Amino acid sequence: MKTAVAKYAGFCFGVKRAVDFVFSLAESEREADIYTVGELIHNADVLGRLAERGVHAVSAAQAEEIIAAKPERKTVFIIRAHGITLPLMEKLRAAEENENISVYDYTCPYVRKIHDIADENTAGENTAALLFGDKNHPEVQGIASHIGCPHIIFSSCEELASPENTDFLIKYRDFRLIMMAQTTQNFSEYKKCQKFIKNLCTNPIIFDTICSVTENRQKEAEILSRECDVVLVCGSMNSANTRKLYEISKKNCPRTLLIGGAADIPPDYVHDSDRVGIAAGASTPGYIIEEVQKTMSEQTNFAQLLEESFKSLNTGDTVTGIVTSVSATEVQLDLGCKVTGVLTLANVTDDPQAKLADLFKVGDTVEAVAVRVNDVEGIATLSKKKVDAKNNWNLVAKALEDGEVLSGKVIEAVKGGVVISALSQKIFVPASQTGVARDGDLSALVGTTQKFKIIEIKEDRRRAVGSIKAVQREERKAAKEAFWANIEEGKHYKGVVKSLTSYGAFVDLGGVDGMVHNSELSWTRISNPKDVVSIGQEIDVYVKSFDAEKGRVSLGYKTEESNPWTIFMNNYKVGDVVKVTVVSMTPFGAFAQIIPGVDGLIHISQIADKKLAHPSDVLKKGEEVEAKIIDINEEAHNVSLSIRALLEKDEDTAEEATAEAAEATAEAAEAAE
């Protein structure tokens, strides 16, 4: 009989954190009255040990009575991993004004995250919320107290589809609909609920709040229950996550038993079983799991062990061995029989860059299939890939059913697509589903890690087809929804120039394109946007205006800091002598560029110390000359320049010239108008 213990069995992070703290506190604060608001965890054995140390669970009403009594000795309240309701939390925090009362919040971080989601997303107008969970569970009651809009609570897709709840969904279908879940709910059922909502409502905002550890437990229970003759689920029926594990396992393995500990296992319950699986909820301490595992081991017959030590191994047999050595080229395993098992990298993974030393260590337990047995040499060549492929095929099928996003490494480009290695399977992705442009280079994907969805499986050949494009499409949709939910005028974005036209540039803001008109690209006149930006360039833009209904966004690129007039005013003043370039001439004077975007007028009377018939008598276009700034009109953005002022040695003459120039500039401005 083989025993398999789920990797994620026992205390989760949030529960372990709370339990460890309370036991430590009970040891250090022996004179204090210590209370947990509600049972710390759903496990009678742990609660009994805490009670022996003076730690007692109280209800919300009892906690309020203790606070009202204004205790005169040190009193400590601990908020359990499930969390509590917002009003009770506020009362406890207020009670801390009494120096004898202390409150320690050990709400699970994953639960607190849902509180934050509810606080941040459900307080606005035209908002409704959906909460997937057990309405009688303390975690759900705590989450619900943070929801500030109309909402419903349901524990299955069937309940969500009830007439009462359907009426709610139809009533609020055009509202901003927020959906979240209790951390310990069934992951597959939540996916079904999401699919139902998406078919009924417009753009719901769905948060994946089921704890990743909970999800992993449920996946392990699914696998164990398909592979084992008996499954023992350790924990309390009061525990929501334990109950879910039991329900999942029972569907696949009728001989699933929910036990509180080793003492609950009936005599001879597993004696005729080849393989026993052990799973446990988040409230089950490790020592209970170890006791159950030890009991299973003790039921293994010594004669059976002796017989196994002499058994032969045949090609195709599935074996379990213990790693005895790891080198750069192979892993050796003790198979408990007369041959030594050998694993090479090619029989472990499709990733040629992987290293055996990173994947295995001495003492690891490994399951593999014998692909070649040499009794003479005492060597059995094994394949772990075949076992993993078999074990994980159920996960591939489930990923198709749930629409789950998977991640894997592209290992090769083949005719018509690429191959991704994931879940010990080779997933084929057709070229049309890679996201690469038609006739594009698929080999560019090789070696990269890609997110994808399973879109088709061929059960008879155990072949799966994936789509990278499906995930990209969903991500773009999500990014687009997030963009329109948060856009506002003046907001800055980092964008990438997507295309150029004669009138401006289109910029990808992450799911939504915006347009920067030529007039917003530069302070100076440009003939083509490519004079300022190029395709693929990342630029900083800001929203000038937008129309969400039409999906249009008008962007700005130029800023006041880059305004030529601002630059000029920050660096130049009246009296400065500057080098300027003549850019054009009129009968009344010449215009010269001081800096790009700012020209000054040299009136004909300020070009030379003699009378001229035309500026071209002295100047020519493109000529660089020195001139003095004699006047700046900040309001009209006009600058008056004088070459004559530099020729005049007499200050009085120069001042007279300045006055004449100012008057001439005004006349020129009037003429221009």
C-alpha positions in Angstrom: 0.0 0.0 0.0 1.3 3.4 -1.0 0.4 6.6 0.9 0.4 10.0 -0.9 0.1 13.2 1.2 -1.1 16.3 -0.5 1.7 18.9 -0.7 -0.6 21.7 0.5 -2.2 19.7 3.4 -2.5 21.5 6.8 -2.2 25.0 8.1 -2.2 27.8 5.5 0.0 30.9 6.0 -2.9 33.0 7.5 -4.0 30.3 10.0 -0.5 29.3 11.0 0.4 33.0 11.6 -2.6 33.4 13.9 -2.2 30.1 15.8 1.5 30.6 16.4 0.9 34.1 17.7 -1.9 33.1 20.1 0.1 30.2 21.6 3.1 32.5 22.0 0.9 35.2 23.6 -0.6 32.7 26.0 2.8 31.8 27.2 4.1 35.4 27.6 0.9 36.9 29.1 -0.2 34.4 31.6 -1.8 37.0 33.9 -3.9 38.5 31.1 -7.5 37.6 30.0 -7.1 36.5 26.4 -10.0 36.2 24.0 -10.4 35.3 20.3 -13.3 37.0 18.6 -14.9 33.8 17.4 -13.2 30.4 17.3 -9.6 30.9 16.1 -9.8 28.0 13.7 -12.2 25.1 13.0 -10.3 22.5 14.9 -11.5 21.1 18.3 -8.1 19.8 19.3 -6.3 23.1 18.8 -9.1 25.0 20.5 -8.9 22.6 23.4 -5.2 23.2 23.8 -5.8 26.9 23.7 -8.5 26.7 26.4 -6.0 24.8 28.6 -3.8 27.9 28.3 -6.5 30.3 29.2 -7.5 31.4 25.7 -11.2 31.5 25.2 -13.4 32.2 22.2 -16.1 34.9 22.6 -18.9 36.0 20.3 -19.2 39.6 19.0 -21.9 40.3 21.6 -19.7 38.9 24.4 -16.8 40.9 23.3 -18.9 44.1 23.5 -20.1 43.1 27.0 -16.5 42.7 28.1 -15.6 46.1 26.7 -18.6 47.7 28.3 -17.5 46.3 31.7 -14.3 48.4 31.4 -11.9 45.6 32.6 -9.4 46.6 35.3 -6.9 43.9 34.4 -5.0 43.4 31.1 -7.5 42.1 28.5 -6.4 41.0 25.0 -8.7 40.5 22.0 -7.3 38.6 18.9 -9.1 38.9 15.6 -8.9 35.5 13.9 -7.9 34.8 10.3 -11.5 34.9 9.1 -11.7 38.6 10.1 -14.7 40.3 11.7 -17.4 42.8 10.6 -16.4 46.5 10.2 -18.7 47.8 13.0 -17.2 45.4 15.5 -13.7 46.3 14.4 -14.4 50.0 14.9 -15.7 49.2 18.4 -12.6 47.2 19.3 -10.3 49.9 18.1 -12.2 52.5 20.1 -12.0 50.2 23.2 -8.2 50.5 23.0 -8.5 53.9 24.6 -8.8 51.9 27.8 -5.1 51.2 28.6 -6.0 47.7 29.9 -7.4 46.6 26.5 -5.2 45.5 23.5 -6.4 44.4 20.1 -4.3 42.2 17.7 -5.6 42.0 14.2 -4.6 38.6 12.7 -7.0 38.7 9.8 -5.5 36.7 6.9 -3.8 39.1 4.4 -5.9 37.5 1.6 -9.1 38.3 3.5 -8.0 41.8 4.3 -7.3 42.3 0.6 -11.0 41.5 -0.2 -12.0 44.1 2.5 -9.8 46.7 0.7 -11.4 45.7 -2.7 -14.9 46.2 -1.2 -13.9 49.5 0.4 -12.3 50.9 -2.8 -14.8 49.6 -5.4 -18.3 49.5 -3.9 -18.8 52.9 -2.4 -19.7 54.8 -5.5 -23.0 55.5 -7.2 -24.4 53.1 -9.9 -22.5 50.2 -8.4 -23.7 46.7 -7.3 -21.8 43.8 -5.9 -21.8 40.0 -6.1 -20.2 37.9 -3.3 -19.6 34.2 -3.9 -19.5 32.4 -0.5 -21.4 31.0 2.4 -23.5 33.8 3.9 -23.3 32.2 7.3 -19.5 32.0 7.3 -17.8 34.7 9.5 -15.4 35.6 6.6 -18.3 36.3 4.3 -20.1 38.3 7.0 -17.0 40.4 7.5 -16.6 41.0 3.7 -20.2 41.9 3.4 -19.9 44.6 6.1 -17.4 46.4 3.8 -19.7 46.5 0.8 -21.3 49.9 0.4 -23.8 49.2 -2.4 -26.7 46.8 -3.2 -25.3 43.2 -3.2 -26.2 39.6 -3.2 -24.4 36.6 -1.6 -24.6 33.1 -3.2 -22.7 29.8 -2.8 -23.2 28.2 -6.2 -23.9 29.0 -9.8 -27.3 27.4 -9.4 -28.1 29.8 -6.5 -26.8 32.7 -8.6 -29.2 31.7 -11.4 -32.2 31.6 -9.1 -35.2 33.8 -10.0 -34.6 36.2 -7.1 -30.9 36.7 -7.9 -31.6 36.9 -11.7 -34.0 39.7 -11.0 -31.2 41.5 -9.1 -28.8 41.0 -12.0 -31.2 42.3 -14.6 -32.0 45.3 -12.4 -28.3 46.2 -12.0 -26.9 44.8 -15.3 -25.9 48.3 -16.6 -24.4 49.3 -13.3 -20.7 49.0 -12.4 -20.8 45.4 -11.3 -18.2 44.1 -8.8 -17.7 40.4 -8.2 -15.5 38.7 -5.6 -15.3 35.5 -3.7 -14.7 34.0 -0.2 -11.1 32.8 -0.1 -11.9 29.2 0.6 -14.7 28.7 -2.0 -14.6 26.1 -4.8 -12.4 27.5 -7.7 -14.3 25.6 -10.5 -17.7 26.7 -9.2 -16.5 30.4 -9.1 -15.4 30.0 -12.8 -18.9 28.8 -13.7 -20.4 31.8 -11.9 -18.0 34.2 -13.7 -19.1 32.7 -17.1 -22.8 33.0 -16.1 -22.3 36.7 -15.2 -20.4 37.6 -18.3 -23.2 36.2 -20.4 -25.8 38.2 -18.6 -24.2 41.5 -17.6 -22.1 44.2 -19.4 -18.4 44.3 -18.5 -18.5 43.0 -14.9 -15.3 43.7 -12.9 -14.3 40.3 -11.5 -11.7 39.9 -8.8 -10.0 36.5 -8.4 -10.0 36.4 -4.6 -9.9 32.7 -3.9 -6.7 32.0 -2.1 -4.0 30.4 -4.3 -3.3 27.9 -1.6 -7.0 27.0 -1.5 -7.0 26.6 -5.2 -3.9 24.3 -5.1 -5.5 22.2 -2.3 -8.6 21.7 -4.4 -6.5 20.8 -7.5 -4.5 18.3 -5.4 -7.8 16.8 -4.0 -9.0 16.4 -7.6 -5.9 14.5 -8.6 -5.6 12.4 -5.5 -9.2 11.3 -5.7 -8.8 10.1 -9.3 -5.6 8.2 -8.5 -6.3 6.7 -5.1 -8.5 3.9 -3.8 -9.2 5.7 -0.5 -8.9 9.3 0.4 -8.7 10.5 4.0 -9.6 14.2 4.4 -8.3 15.5 7.8 -10.2 18.3 9.4 -13.5 19.5 10.8 -16.8 19.6 8.9 -17.2 23.1 10.3 -14.3 24.2 8.2 -15.4 25.5 4.8 -12.2 24.7 3.0 -12.1 21.1 4.5 -15.7 20.6 3.5 -14.9 21.6 -0.1 -12.0 19.2 -0.2 -14.3 16.4 1.0 -16.9 17.2 -1.6 -14.4 17.3 -4.5 -12.8 14.1 -3.5 -16.1 12.3 -2.9 -17.1 12.9 -6.5 -14.2 10.9 -7.9 -13.5 8.5 -5.0 -16.5 7.0 -3.2 -14.3 5.8 -0.4 -13.5 9.3 0.8 -13.6 9.7 4.6 -13.7 12.9 6.6 -11.7 12.4 9.9 -10.7 14.6 12.8 -7.6 12.5 13.4 -6.1 9.0 13.2 -8.5 7.7 15.9 -11.4 8.2 13.5 -10.1 5.7 10.9 -12.2 2.5 11.1 -10.3 -0.8 11.6 -9.3 -2.4 8.3 -10.8 0.6 6.3 -7.7 0.8 4.0 -6.3 -2.8 4.3 -7.4 -3.8 0.7 -6.2 -0.5 -0.9 -3.1 -0.1 -3.1 -3.0 3.6 -2.8 -4.3 5.9 0.0 -4.4 9.7 -0.4 -4.3 12.1 2.6 -5.6 15.6 2.3 -6.2 18.2 5.0 -7.9 21.6 5.4 -6.3 24.9 6.4 -7.3 24.4 10.0 -5.6 21.0 10.5 -2.3 21.1 12.4 0.6 19.2 11.1 0.8 16.8 14.0 -2.6 15.4 13.2 -1.6 14.8 9.5 1.6 13.0 10.7 -0.4 10.8 13.1 -2.7 9.7 10.2 0.3 9.1 7.9 2.0 7.0 10.7 -1.1 4.9 11.1 -1.2 4.2 7.4 2.5 3.2 7.5 1.9 0.9 10.4 -0.8 -0.9 8.5 1.7 -1.8 5.8 2.5 -5.5 6.2 6.2 -6.4 6.9 6.0 -9.4 4.7 4.7 -7.2 1.9 7.8 -4.9 2.3 10.1 -7.9 2.3 8.5 -9.2 -0.9 8.7 -5.8 -2.6 12.5 -5.7 -1.9 13.0 -8.8 -4.1 10.4 -8.0 -6.8 11.4 -7.6 -10.4 10.7 -4.6 -12.5 9.2 -4.7 -16.0 9.1 -2.1 -18.8 6.0 0.0 -18.5 5.8 -0.4 -14.7 5.2 2.8 -12.6 7.6 2.9 -9.7 8.3 5.3 -6.8 11.9 5.7 -5.7 14.1 7.8 -3.4 16.8 9.9 -4.9 20.3 8.7 -3.7 22.5 10.8 -5.9 22.3 13.8 -8.4 25.0 14.6 -11.0 25.0 16.9 -14.0 23.9 14.1 -16.3 21.7 11.7 -14.3 19.7 11.1 -11.1 19.9 7.7 -9.4 17.0 6.3 -7.3 16.5 3.5 -4.9 13.5 1.7 -6.2 13.3 -0.9 -3.3 14.0 -3.7 -5.7 17.1 -5.4 -7.4 17.7 -2.6 -9.9 18.7 1.0 -9.6 16.6 3.6 -11.3 18.2 6.2 -13.5 16.7 9.5 -14.8 18.3 11.7 -17.5 17.3 15.3 -18.2 15.5 14.3 -21.5 13.3 11.9 -19.4 12.5 14.7 -16.9 11.7 17.8 -18.9 11.4 19.3 -22.4 13.4 22.3 -21.3 17.1 21.8 -22.5 18.2 24.6 -20.3 17.0 23.0 -17.1 19.6 21.5 -14.6 19.0 18.3 -12.7 20.6 19.7 -9.6 17.9 22.4 -9.5 15.1 19.9 -9.9 16.2 17.2 -7.5 18.0 16.7 -4.2 19.0 13.6 -2.3 16.1 12.2 -0.3 13.3 13.3 -2.7 10.6 10.9 -3.6 10.1 10.5 -7.3 7.4 8.7 -9.3 8.4 7.5 -12.8 7.8 4.9 -15.5 10.3 2.2 -16.4 11.1 2.6 -20.1 14.0 0.1 -20.3 15.1 -2.5 -17.7 18.5 -4.2 -17.8 18.6 -6.9 -15.2 22.1 -7.9 -16.0 23.5 -4.4 -15.4 21.0 -3.8 -12.6 19.8 -0.5 -14.2 16.3 0.7 -15.0 16.0 3.7 -17.3 13.0 5.8 -16.0 10.8 8.5 -17.4 9.3 11.1 -15.1 7.8 13.0 -18.0 5.4 10.1 -18.8 4.1 10.0 -15.2 3.8 13.8 -15.1 2.0 13.9 -18.4 -0.4 11.3 -17.2 -1.0 12.9 -13.9 -1.3 16.4 -15.3 -3.6 15.6 -18.3 -6.6 16.0 -16.0 -5.4 19.5 -15.2 -5.2 20.2 -19.0 -8.7 19.0 -19.5 -9.9 21.0 -16.5 -8.1 24.1 -17.8 -10.2 23.8 -21.0 -13.4 23.4 -19.0 -12.7 26.4 -16.7 -11.1 28.6 -19.3 -8.0 28.8 -17.1 -4.9 30.8 -18.1 -1.8 28.6 -18.2 1.9 29.5 -18.5 4.6 27.6 -20.3 7.8 27.9 -22.2 7.9 27.8 -26.0 10.4 25.0 -26.8 10.2 24.9 -30.6 8.8 26.4 -33.7 7.3 23.8 -36.1 5.4 23.8 -39.3 2.2 25.8 -38.7 2.8 27.0 -35.2 4.9 26.6 -32.0 5.0 24.0 -29.2 4.7 25.1 -25.5 5.8 22.9 -22.6 3.4 23.2 -19.7 2.1 20.8 -17.1 4.5 18.2 -18.5 2.6 18.3 -21.8 3.5 19.5 -25.2 0.8 22.0 -26.2 0.6 22.9 -29.9 -0.3 26.6 -30.7 -1.3 27.2 -34.3 0.4 30.2 -36.0 -2.9 32.0 -36.1 -3.2 31.7 -32.3 0.4 32.9 -31.5 -0.3 36.6 -31.7 2.5 36.9 -34.3 1.6 38.7 -37.5 0.9 36.6 -40.6 4.1 35.4 -42.2 5.9 36.7 -39.1 8.9 34.9 -37.5 7.6 32.3 -35.1 11.1 31.4 -34.0 11.2 34.7 -32.1 8.9 33.1 -29.5 11.2 30.1 -28.9 12.7 30.3 -25.4 10.1 32.8 -24.1 7.5 32.1 -21.4 3.9 32.7 -22.7 0.5 32.8 -21.1 -2.1 30.8 -23.0 -5.5 29.0 -22.9 -6.4 25.5 -23.9 -8.9 25.8 -26.8 -9.2 22.1 -27.9 -8.1 18.7 -26.7 -8.1 15.3 -28.5 -8.7 12.9 -25.6 -8.0 9.8 -27.6 -4.5 10.9 -28.6 -3.9 13.1 -25.5 -3.1 16.1 -27.6 -4.0 19.7 -26.7 -4.2 22.9 -28.7 -3.6 26.2 -27.1 -4.0 29.9 -27.9 -1.7 32.7 -26.8 -3.9 35.1 -28.8 -6.9 34.4 -26.6 -5.1 35.5 -23.5 -3.8 38.6 -25.3 -7.3 39.4 -26.4 -8.6 39.2 -22.8 -5.7 41.2 -21.5 -6.3 43.9 -24.0 -10.0 43.9 -23.2 -9.3 44.1 -19.4 -6.7 46.9 -20.1 -9.3 48.8 -22.2 -11.9 48.5 -19.5 -9.5 49.7 -16.8 -8.4 52.5 -19.0 -11.9 53.9 -19.5 -12.7 53.4 -15.9 -9.7 55.6 -14.8 -9.2 58.1 -17.6 -9.4 61.9 -16.8 -8.3 65.0 -18.5 -4.8 66.0 -17.7 -3.7 62.5 -16.7 -0.3 61.5 -18.0 0.4 58.1 -19.7 3.5 56.4 -21.1 2.5 55.3 -24.6 4.1 53.8 -27.7 3.8 55.5 -31.1 1.7 53.0 -33.2 1.3 54.8 -36.5 1.8 58.2 -38.2 -0.5 60.1 -40.6 -0.2 63.4 -42.3 -2.1 65.1 -39.5 -0.7 63.4 -36.4 0.5 60.4 -34.5 -1.5 57.5 -33.0 -0.3 56.3 -29.6 -1.0 53.0 -27.9 -1.9 53.7 -24.3 -2.2 50.0 -23.4 -5.4 48.7 -25.0 -6.6 52.0 -26.2 -5.2 54.3 -29.0 -5.1 58.1 -28.6 -4.2 60.7 -31.2 -1.7 63.5 -30.9 -2.4 66.2 -33.6 0.5 67.8 -35.3 -0.2 71.1 -33.5 0.2 69.2 -30.2 3.5 67.5 -31.1 5.6 70.7 -31.4 5.5 74.4 -30.6 6.8 75.1 -34.1 5.0 74.3 -37.3 5.9 70.8 -38.7 5.1 69.3 -42.0 5.1 65.7 -40.8 4.9 64.1 -37.4 7.9 61.9 -38.2 9.9 65.2 -37.7 9.2 64.8 -34.0 8.4 61.1 -33.2 8.9 57.7 -34.8 6.9 54.4 -34.8 7.8 52.3 -31.7 9.0 55.2 -29.7 7.8 55.5 -26.1 6.6 59.0 -25.3 5.0 60.8 -22.3 1.6 62.2 -23.3 -1.4 63.6 -21.4 -5.1 63.6 -22.0 -6.6 66.8 -23.5 -10.1 65.5 -24.0 -11.9 62.2 -24.6 -15.2 60.7 -25.7 -15.7 57.3 -24.0 -18.8 56.5 -26.1 -16.9 56.9 -29.4 -13.7 55.6 -28.0 -11.7 58.7 -28.9 -8.8 60.2 -26.9 -7.1 63.5 -27.8 -3.6 63.7 -26.5 -1.1 66.4 -25.9 2.7 66.0 -26.1 4.2 69.4 -26.0 4.5 71.0 -22.6 5.0 74.5 -21.2 8.6 73.6 -20.3 9.3 73.0 -24.0 7.6 76.2 -25.2 10.2 78.2 -27.1 8.8 81.5 -25.6 9.2 80.1 -22.1 12.8 79.0 -22.9 13.5 82.4 -24.3 12.1 84.3 -21.3 14.1 82.1 -18.9 17.4 82.8 -20.7 17.3 86.2 -22.3 16.5 89.8 -21.3 16.5 93.4 -22.7 20.1 94.5 -23.3 21.5 91.0 -24.1 23.6 90.8 -27.3 22.7 87.6 -29.2 23.7 85.8 -32.4 20.7 85.6 -34.7 20.0 84.2 -38.1 18.0 86.2 -40.7 15.0 84.1 -41.8 12.9 86.5 -43.8 12.7 90.1 -44.9 9.9 92.6 -45.4 10.0 96.3 -46.6 10.0 97.4 -43.0 12.7 95.2 -41.6 14.1 91.7 -41.2 13.0 88.8 -39.0 15.8 86.9 -37.3 15.7 83.6 -35.4 17.0 84.0 -31.8 16.3 80.4 -30.8 14.2 77.8 -32.7 10.6 79.0 -32.4 11.3 82.6 -31.4 12.1 85.3 -34.0 12.8 88.9 -33.4 12.2 91.9 -35.7 15.2 94.1 -36.7 13.4 97.2 -38.0 14.9 98.8 -41.1 15.9 101.8 -38.9 17.8 99.4 -36.6 19.8 97.6 -39.3 22.5 100.2 -40.0 23.6 103.7 -38.9 22.4 105.0 -42.3 19.1 105.1 -44.1 18.3 102.0 -46.2 15.9 101.6 -49.0 15.4 97.9 -48.2 16.8 95.5 -45.5 18.4 93.5 -48.4 20.8 96.4 -49.0 22.7 95.1 -45.9 21.4 91.7 -44.9 20.7 88.5 -46.7 18.5 85.5 -45.8 20.5 82.9 -43.8 23.1 85.3 -42.6 24.2 85.1 -39.0 24.6 88.5 -37.3 24.9 89.9 -33.8 22.1 92.0 -32.5 21.0 93.6 -29.2 17.6 92.9 -27.6 16.1 96.3 -27.2 12.5 95.4 -26.3 10.4 92.4 -25.3 6.6 92.5 -25.4 5.7 89.6 -23.1 1.9 89.8 -23.8 2.3 89.8 -27.6 5.4 87.5 -27.7 7.3 90.1 -29.7 11.0 90.8 -29.6 12.7 93.9 -31.0 16.4 93.6 -32.1 18.9 96.2 -33.1 22.2 95.9 -35.0 22.5 99.7 -35.1 22.6 99.8 -31.3 25.9 97.9 -31.4 27.2 100.4 -34.0 26.3 103.5 -32.0 29.0 104.5 -29.6 27.0 107.3 -28.1 24.7 106.1 -25.4 22.2 108.8 -26.0 22.0 107.8 -29.6 21.5 104.2 -28.6 18.7 105.1 -26.3 17.1 107.2 -29.0 17.5 104.2 -31.3 15.7 102.0 -28.8 12.7 104.3 -28.6 12.6 104.6 -32.4 12.8 100.8 -32.6 9.9 100.3 -30.1 7.8 102.7 -32.0 8.7 101.1 -35.3 7.9 97.6 -33.9 4.4 98.8 -33.0 3.9 100.2 -36.5 5.2 96.9 -38.0 2.8 94.9 -35.8 -0.1 97.1 -36.9 0.9 96.6 -40.5 1.1 92.9 -40.0 -2.3 92.8 -38.5 
